[in-house]
Amino acid sequence: MEGEIADVPISNAFIPTGDGRVYVIVGPEVRDAADVGLSDRVEMRFKVADQNAVDVPDRLAERLEQNPRIKSLWERLPPGKKRGMSHHVGTAKTDKTREKRVDDVLEAVTDYNGNMRDLMDARRGRK
């Protein structure tokens, strides 16, 4: 979902509690900017974001473009799986780590139907 708390923009996901309620985790930078504390009740405006949207990091997009077969496999994956793998790549702090993660994602897409856990299990000799 996309929205704002006290006019501070946020982009996040609702987390279900299991009893029909949901909550949103808000980082300290948003709380500070909105001048709210932990457990404060706040007014929040939001809209449900496009559930099919995936923000693919540039380097991953470049590598997908270089290999039409892997790109075709990637395009068949559900949006949530693509978002998870894109997040994995996008949170890398160094170019070296980012490149390794791109390689991991491409291997997962090619050999494990986009399942990173199966890739890691196979590397650990669990499968």
C-alpha positions as CSV (number, residue, x, y, z in Angstrom):
1,M,0.0,0.0,0.0
2,E,1.0,3.6,-0.5
3,G,0.0,6.3,1.9
4,E,1.0,8.9,4.4
5,I,1.1,9.4,8.1
6,A,0.9,13.0,9.2
7,D,1.6,14.1,5.6
8,V,4.8,11.9,5.6
9,P,4.7,9.5,2.6
10,I,5.1,5.8,3.2
11,S,5.1,2.7,1.1
12,N,4.6,-0.6,3.0
13,A,2.5,-3.7,3.4
14,F,-0.3,-4.5,5.7
15,I,0.5,-7.3,8.1
16,P,-2.5,-9.4,9.1
17,T,-2.9,-10.2,12.8
18,G,-5.1,-13.2,12.1
19,D,-8.2,-11.8,13.7
20,G,-9.3,-9.4,10.9
21,R,-7.1,-6.5,12.0
22,V,-3.9,-5.4,10.3
23,Y,-0.9,-3.4,11.3
24,V,1.9,-1.5,9.5
25,I,5.5,-1.4,10.6
26,V,6.9,2.1,10.4
27,G,10.6,2.8,10.6
28,P,12.2,5.4,12.9
29,E,12.8,7.9,10.0
30,V,9.1,8.0,9.3
31,R,8.1,8.2,13.0
32,D,10.6,11.1,13.5
33,A,9.4,13.0,10.4
34,A,5.8,12.5,11.4
35,D,6.6,13.4,15.1
36,V,4.9,10.3,16.5
37,G,6.1,7.7,19.0
38,L,5.8,4.0,19.4
39,S,2.2,2.8,19.9
40,D,0.8,6.3,19.2
41,R,-2.5,6.3,17.5
42,V,-2.2,8.1,14.2
43,E,-4.4,9.0,11.3
44,M,-3.3,7.3,8.1
45,R,-4.4,7.8,4.6
46,F,-3.6,5.0,2.1
47,K,-4.5,3.4,-1.2
48,V,-3.8,-0.2,-2.2
49,A,-0.8,-0.1,-4.5
50,D,-0.8,-2.0,-7.8
51,Q,-0.4,-5.6,-6.7
52,N,1.4,-6.5,-9.9
53,A,4.0,-3.8,-9.8
54,V,7.6,-4.9,-9.3
55,D,10.5,-2.5,-8.9
56,V,13.3,-4.4,-10.5
57,P,16.8,-3.1,-9.7
58,D,18.7,-1.8,-12.7
59,R,21.4,-4.5,-12.6
60,L,18.9,-7.3,-12.4
61,A,16.9,-5.8,-15.3
62,E,20.1,-5.5,-17.4
63,R,21.0,-9.1,-16.8
64,L,17.5,-10.3,-17.6
65,E,17.6,-8.3,-20.9
66,Q,20.9,-10.0,-21.7
67,N,19.3,-13.5,-21.5
68,P,15.9,-13.9,-23.2
69,R,15.4,-17.4,-21.9
70,I,15.8,-16.4,-18.3
71,K,13.7,-13.2,-18.9
72,S,10.9,-15.4,-20.2
73,L,11.1,-17.6,-17.1
74,W,11.2,-14.5,-14.9
75,E,8.1,-13.0,-16.5
76,R,6.1,-16.2,-15.7
77,L,6.8,-15.9,-12.0
78,P,4.1,-14.3,-9.7
79,P,4.6,-10.7,-8.7
80,G,5.2,-11.5,-5.1
81,K,8.1,-13.8,-5.9
82,K,9.6,-11.2,-8.3
83,R,9.3,-8.5,-5.6
84,G,11.0,-10.7,-3.0
85,M,14.0,-11.4,-5.3
86,S,14.1,-7.8,-6.4
87,H,14.2,-6.7,-2.8
88,H,17.0,-9.3,-2.1
89,V,19.1,-7.7,-4.9
90,G,18.1,-4.1,-4.1
91,T,19.1,-4.2,-0.4
92,A,22.7,-5.2,-1.2
93,K,25.1,-2.5,0.1
94,T,28.0,-3.1,-2.2
95,D,28.4,-3.7,-5.9
96,K,30.1,-7.1,-5.2
97,T,27.2,-8.3,-3.0
98,R,24.7,-6.9,-5.5
99,E,26.3,-8.9,-8.4
100,K,26.4,-12.1,-6.3
101,R,22.7,-11.7,-5.5
102,V,21.9,-11.1,-9.1
103,D,23.7,-14.3,-10.0
104,D,21.8,-16.1,-7.2
105,V,18.4,-14.8,-8.5
106,L,19.2,-15.8,-12.1
107,E,20.2,-19.3,-10.9
108,A,17.0,-19.6,-8.8
109,V,14.8,-18.5,-11.7
110,T,16.6,-20.9,-14.1
111,D,16.9,-24.0,-11.9
112,Y,14.5,-23.6,-9.0
113,N,11.4,-21.9,-10.4
114,G,12.3,-18.7,-8.7
115,N,12.5,-20.3,-5.3
116,M,15.5,-18.8,-3.4
117,R,15.0,-21.2,-0.4
118,D,15.4,-24.3,-2.7
119,L,18.5,-22.8,-4.2
120,M,20.1,-22.2,-0.7
121,D,19.0,-25.6,0.5
122,A,20.6,-27.2,-2.5
123,R,23.8,-25.4,-1.8
124,R,23.8,-26.6,1.7
125,G,23.2,-30.2,0.5
126,R,19.7,-30.4,1.9
127,K,18.0,-31.3,-1.4
